[in-house]
Amino acid sequence: MKAVRVHGYGEKPVLESVPDPVVRDPLDVLVEIEAAGVCRTDLHIIEGQWADKSGVALPYTIGHENAGTVRETGSAVQHVRPGDKVILHPLVTCGLCRACRSGDDVHCENSRFPGLDSDGGMAELLLTNARSVVKLDPNLRPADVAALADAGLTAYHAVRKAAPLLHPGTHVVLIGAGGLGHIGLQSLLALTPAEITVVDTSPEALEAAEQLGAHHTVRADGGQVSAVLELTGGKGAHVVLDFVGEAGTPDDGVAMTRDAGSYFVIGYGGRVDVPTIDIISREINVIGNLVGSYNELAELMTLTAQGKVSLRTRTYPLDNALDALADLDAGRIPGGRAILVR
């Protein structure tokens, strides 16, 4: 089969032929990948940012946002069968550790993360586990939802954590309305009654945010903190969701957060540097966010089937995967997601 493989950090991946994966375990599920999201994390992987954390042996296949059709299952798999359209939770989990038994499978003690620490789905086939497979509503196509497997799930997870803080009369600021942020915005609108302000450098992304239903938009042109403070009566937002996490947004996000408010870090690449006396005197919360759980992915698929969450996408054939990665890196996919399709 064809697969997009990383042979060396700092080098372009290679599209090459590798052996097909084979079903061996009773809970294995072999999926024909029809759609694979291209994520900024893939760029960070290629750059080597994840090398120490993942411990993966090179070369390997990237791609952690995957959807397609079940080709074959192990003998113990009951909830899907060959021919079913599915989206794959990015983690392959054990189901036996305390975290899994508590429904917190994101923190499974024995998990694998295909595309990060093992072979992923920028390929024609991916071998996964029954615990990772969510059957799609008949009205959903793999290409329409693939990027929701990680980017969408991460955004939804952060919003779901923030939702109890966002009762009527509260204000939430969303920094970055791109590939993650536009999903976070739709999730906010679906789950909360809060007043929403979106901050972005791109006029096109802000226009798209307005069309999706943002109550206010602010251009990040140097005056974004002052603009947010003005919109919030000088107090700042109850919740700030930072979908960028670099290039100065952590400083902005903390400055936009009101006293006793919460700053959620979703995007990454920069640093959060807050004097401890400010954390104490302002009693602010800084909250990290990883990918969501299997149940949250199932919830997100329900919202998608209901038409409350959708993706803006640009599709590329698998053979053009390097073009998709280059376009993402150069900022040529504003406000949307690149999807590799077959």
C-alpha positions as CSV (number, residue, x, y, z in Angstrom):
1,M,0.0,0.0,0.0
2,K,1.0,3.7,-0.3
3,A,1.9,5.6,2.8
4,V,3.4,9.0,3.8
5,R,6.5,8.2,5.8
6,V,8.9,10.3,7.9
7,H,12.5,9.1,7.4
8,G,14.2,12.0,9.2
9,Y,13.2,15.0,11.2
10,G,13.6,18.3,9.4
11,E,13.2,16.4,6.1
12,K,10.2,16.1,3.8
13,P,8.2,12.9,4.2
14,V,8.2,10.4,1.4
15,L,5.2,8.7,-0.3
16,E,6.3,5.1,-0.7
17,S,5.0,1.6,-0.8
18,V,4.9,-0.5,2.4
19,P,3.4,-3.9,3.3
20,D,-0.3,-4.0,4.1
21,P,-1.2,-4.4,7.8
22,V,-2.7,-7.7,8.8
23,V,-5.5,-8.5,11.3
24,R,-4.1,-10.8,14.0
25,D,-5.9,-9.9,17.3
26,P,-9.5,-10.7,18.0
27,L,-10.2,-7.0,18.6
28,D,-8.3,-5.7,15.5
29,V,-10.1,-3.7,12.9
30,L,-8.6,-3.1,9.5
31,V,-9.9,0.1,7.9
32,E,-9.5,1.4,4.3
33,I,-8.6,5.0,4.8
34,E,-10.8,7.2,2.6
35,A,-9.9,10.5,4.3
36,A,-7.0,11.6,6.5
37,G,-6.7,15.0,8.0
38,V,-3.6,17.1,7.7
39,C,-2.9,18.7,11.0
40,R,-0.4,21.2,12.3
41,T,0.8,18.5,14.7
42,D,2.0,16.6,11.6
43,L,4.2,19.6,10.8
44,H,5.5,19.6,14.4
45,I,6.2,15.9,14.1
46,I,8.2,16.5,10.9
47,E,10.1,19.3,12.6
48,G,11.1,16.9,15.4
49,Q,9.1,18.6,18.2
50,W,7.6,15.2,19.2
51,A,10.7,13.1,18.8
52,D,11.5,12.8,22.5
53,K,7.9,12.5,23.7
54,S,6.8,9.9,21.1
55,G,9.9,7.7,21.1
56,V,8.9,6.4,17.7
57,A,11.4,4.6,15.5
58,L,11.9,6.1,12.1
59,P,10.7,5.6,9.4
60,Y,7.0,5.5,10.2
61,T,3.7,6.6,8.7
62,I,2.1,9.9,10.0
63,G,-1.6,10.8,10.1
64,H,-3.8,10.8,13.2
65,E,-7.2,12.1,11.8
66,N,-8.7,9.1,10.0
67,A,-12.0,7.9,8.6
68,G,-12.9,5.3,6.1
69,T,-14.5,1.9,5.5
70,V,-14.0,-1.3,7.6
71,R,-12.4,-3.9,5.4
72,E,-11.8,-6.7,8.0
73,T,-12.4,-7.4,11.7
74,G,-11.0,-9.7,14.3
75,S,-13.2,-12.5,15.7
76,A,-14.3,-10.6,18.8
77,V,-15.5,-7.4,17.1
78,Q,-19.3,-7.1,17.2
79,H,-20.2,-3.4,16.8
80,V,-18.9,-2.9,13.2
81,R,-18.6,-5.1,10.2
82,P,-16.9,-4.9,6.8
83,G,-18.4,-2.2,4.7
84,D,-19.3,0.1,7.6
85,K,-18.2,3.7,7.4
86,V,-16.3,4.7,10.5
87,I,-14.2,7.5,12.1
88,L,-11.3,6.5,14.3
89,H,-10.6,7.8,17.7
90,P,-6.9,8.8,17.6
91,L,-5.9,6.6,20.6
92,V,-5.8,2.8,20.7
93,T,-6.6,2.1,24.3
94,C,-6.6,-1.0,26.5
95,G,-9.9,-0.8,28.3
96,L,-8.5,-2.4,31.4
97,C,-6.6,0.3,33.3
98,R,-8.2,2.5,35.9
99,A,-8.4,5.5,33.5
100,C,-10.2,3.4,30.8
101,R,-12.6,1.9,33.4
102,S,-13.4,5.5,34.6
103,G,-14.2,6.6,31.0
104,D,-11.1,8.7,30.9
105,D,-9.5,6.7,28.0
106,V,-7.5,9.8,26.9
107,H,-5.2,9.0,29.8
108,C,-5.0,5.2,29.2
109,E,-1.9,3.8,30.8
110,N,-1.2,1.5,27.8
111,S,-2.4,3.6,24.8
112,R,-0.9,4.0,21.4
113,F,-1.4,7.1,19.3
114,P,-1.2,6.0,15.6
115,G,0.4,8.7,13.6
116,L,2.4,10.0,16.6
117,D,4.1,7.0,18.2
118,S,3.2,4.3,15.7
119,D,2.1,4.0,12.1
120,G,-0.8,6.3,11.2
121,G,-3.4,6.8,8.6
122,M,-1.9,8.8,5.8
123,A,-2.0,5.5,3.9
124,E,-4.4,3.3,2.1
125,L,-5.0,1.0,5.2
126,L,-4.7,1.4,8.9
127,L,-4.9,-1.4,11.5
128,T,-6.6,-0.2,14.7
129,N,-8.6,-1.6,17.7
130,A,-12.4,-2.1,18.2
131,R,-12.3,0.5,21.0
132,S,-11.2,3.2,18.6
133,V,-13.9,2.8,16.0
134,V,-17.0,5.0,15.9
135,K,-19.7,4.0,13.3
136,L,-20.8,6.9,11.2
137,D,-24.4,8.1,10.7
138,P,-25.4,7.1,7.2
139,N,-25.6,10.8,6.2
140,L,-21.9,11.4,7.0
141,R,-19.0,10.8,4.6
142,P,-15.5,10.0,5.8
143,A,-14.1,13.1,4.0
144,D,-16.6,15.3,5.8
145,V,-15.5,14.3,9.3
146,A,-12.0,13.0,9.2
147,A,-10.4,16.1,10.8
148,L,-12.9,15.9,13.6
149,A,-11.1,12.8,14.8
150,D,-8.4,14.9,16.4
151,A,-8.6,18.6,15.7
152,G,-12.4,18.6,16.1
153,L,-12.3,16.3,19.1
154,T,-9.6,18.5,20.8
155,A,-11.7,21.6,20.2
156,Y,-14.9,19.9,21.4
157,H,-13.1,18.5,24.5
158,A,-11.9,22.0,25.5
159,V,-15.4,23.5,25.0
160,R,-17.1,20.7,26.9
161,K,-14.7,21.3,29.8
162,A,-15.4,25.1,29.7
163,A,-19.1,24.8,29.2
164,P,-20.0,24.6,33.0
165,L,-18.3,28.0,33.4
166,L,-20.3,29.6,30.6
167,H,-23.7,30.2,31.9
168,P,-26.0,33.0,30.5
169,G,-24.4,36.4,30.9
170,T,-20.8,35.2,30.6
171,H,-18.3,36.1,27.9
172,V,-15.8,33.8,26.1
173,V,-13.0,34.8,23.9
174,L,-11.7,32.4,21.2
175,I,-8.2,33.1,19.9
176,G,-7.7,31.6,16.4
177,A,-10.5,30.8,14.1
178,G,-8.6,28.4,11.8
179,G,-8.6,24.6,11.6
180,L,-9.3,24.1,15.3
181,G,-10.9,27.3,16.2
182,H,-13.8,27.2,13.7
183,I,-14.8,23.9,15.2
184,G,-14.5,25.3,18.7
185,L,-16.7,28.2,17.7
186,Q,-19.5,25.9,16.5
187,S,-19.1,23.7,19.6
188,L,-19.5,26.8,21.8
189,L,-22.7,27.8,19.9
190,A,-24.1,24.3,20.3
191,L,-23.3,23.9,24.0
192,T,-23.3,27.3,25.7
193,P,-25.4,30.5,25.8
194,A,-22.2,32.7,26.3
195,E,-21.4,35.8,24.4
196,I,-18.6,34.9,22.0
197,T,-15.7,37.1,20.7
198,V,-13.3,35.7,18.1
199,V,-9.8,37.0,17.7
200,D,-7.7,36.3,14.6
201,T,-5.0,37.9,12.4
202,S,-6.9,36.8,9.2
203,P,-9.8,39.0,7.9
204,E,-11.0,35.9,6.0
205,A,-11.1,33.8,9.1
206,L,-13.0,36.5,11.0
207,E,-15.5,36.9,8.2
208,A,-16.1,33.1,8.3
209,A,-16.5,33.3,12.1
210,E,-19.1,36.0,11.8
211,Q,-21.0,33.8,9.3
212,L,-20.9,30.9,11.7
213,G,-22.4,33.0,14.4
214,A,-19.7,34.8,16.5
215,H,-21.1,37.7,18.3
216,H,-18.0,39.9,17.9
217,T,-14.8,39.6,16.0
218,V,-11.5,41.3,16.7
219,R,-8.5,41.7,14.3
220,A,-5.2,40.7,16.0
221,D,-3.3,43.8,14.8
222,G,-1.6,44.8,18.1
223,G,-4.7,46.3,19.7
224,Q,-6.5,43.0,20.3
225,V,-6.2,43.0,24.1
226,S,-7.6,46.5,24.5
227,A,-10.4,45.7,22.1
228,V,-11.4,42.6,24.2
229,L,-11.2,44.6,27.4
230,E,-13.5,47.2,25.9
231,L,-16.0,44.6,24.8
232,T,-16.0,43.1,28.4
233,G,-16.3,46.4,30.3
234,G,-12.6,46.4,31.2
235,K,-12.9,43.1,33.1
236,G,-11.8,40.6,30.5
237,A,-13.5,37.3,29.6
238,H,-14.7,34.6,32.0
239,V,-13.1,32.0,29.7
240,V,-10.4,32.4,27.0
241,L,-9.8,29.5,24.6
242,D,-6.4,29.8,22.9
243,F,-6.4,27.7,19.8
244,V,-3.0,29.1,18.7
245,G,-0.7,28.8,21.7
246,E,2.3,30.6,20.2
247,A,3.4,33.8,18.6
248,G,2.3,35.9,21.6
249,T,-1.2,34.5,22.1
250,P,-0.5,33.1,25.6
251,D,0.4,36.5,26.8
252,D,-2.7,38.0,25.1
253,G,-4.9,35.2,26.5
254,V,-3.9,35.7,30.1
255,A,-4.3,39.5,29.7
256,M,-7.8,38.9,28.2
257,T,-8.9,36.7,31.1
258,R,-10.8,38.4,34.0
259,D,-9.9,37.8,37.6
260,A,-11.1,34.4,38.7
261,G,-11.4,33.5,35.0
262,S,-9.9,30.6,33.1
263,Y,-7.4,30.5,30.3
264,F,-7.6,27.3,28.3
265,V,-4.5,26.3,26.3
266,I,-5.3,24.2,23.2
267,G,-2.8,25.2,20.5
268,Y,0.8,24.9,21.4
269,G,4.3,25.8,20.4
270,G,4.9,28.8,22.7
271,R,5.2,29.3,26.5
272,V,2.8,30.4,29.2
273,D,4.8,32.7,31.5
274,V,2.7,34.2,34.3
275,P,4.2,35.4,37.6
276,T,3.0,33.3,40.4
277,I,1.9,36.4,42.3
278,D,-0.4,37.2,39.4
279,I,-1.9,33.8,39.4
280,I,-2.6,34.0,43.2
281,S,-3.7,37.7,43.4
282,R,-6.0,37.4,40.3
283,E,-7.0,33.8,41.1
284,I,-6.9,32.8,37.5
285,N,-6.8,29.2,36.2
286,V,-4.5,28.0,33.4
287,I,-5.9,24.7,31.9
288,G,-4.3,22.4,29.5
289,N,-6.3,20.3,27.0
290,L,-5.4,17.1,25.2
291,V,-7.6,15.2,22.7
292,G,-11.1,14.2,23.9
293,S,-12.4,10.8,24.9
294,Y,-14.2,8.1,22.8
295,N,-17.5,9.3,24.2
296,E,-16.8,12.9,23.3
297,L,-16.0,11.8,19.7
298,A,-19.4,10.0,19.6
299,E,-21.1,13.2,20.9
300,L,-19.3,15.3,18.3
301,M,-20.5,12.9,15.5
302,T,-24.0,13.4,16.8
303,L,-23.7,17.2,16.6
304,T,-22.2,16.8,13.1
305,A,-25.1,14.6,12.0
306,Q,-27.5,17.2,13.4
307,G,-25.8,19.9,11.2
308,K,-24.5,21.8,14.2
309,V,-20.8,21.3,13.5
310,S,-19.3,21.1,10.0
311,L,-15.8,21.4,8.6
312,R,-14.4,23.7,5.9
313,T,-12.1,21.5,4.0
314,R,-9.8,21.4,1.0
315,T,-9.2,18.0,-0.4
316,Y,-6.0,16.6,-1.9
317,P,-5.4,13.1,-3.4
318,L,-3.1,10.9,-1.2
319,D,-0.5,11.2,-4.0
320,N,-0.4,15.0,-3.3
321,A,0.1,14.7,0.4
322,L,3.3,16.8,0.3
323,D,1.5,19.6,-1.4
324,A,-1.1,19.6,1.4
325,L,1.6,19.7,4.1
326,A,3.3,22.6,2.3
327,D,0.1,24.5,1.9
328,L,-0.7,24.1,5.6
329,D,2.8,25.2,6.6
330,A,2.6,28.3,4.3
331,G,-0.8,29.4,5.6
332,R,-2.6,28.7,2.4
333,I,-5.6,27.0,4.0
334,P,-7.0,29.8,6.2
335,G,-9.9,28.9,8.4
336,G,-10.2,25.3,7.2
337,R,-8.6,21.8,7.1
338,A,-6.7,19.9,4.4
339,I,-8.0,16.3,3.8
340,L,-6.2,13.6,1.9
341,V,-8.8,11.5,0.0
342,R,-8.8,8.3,-2.1
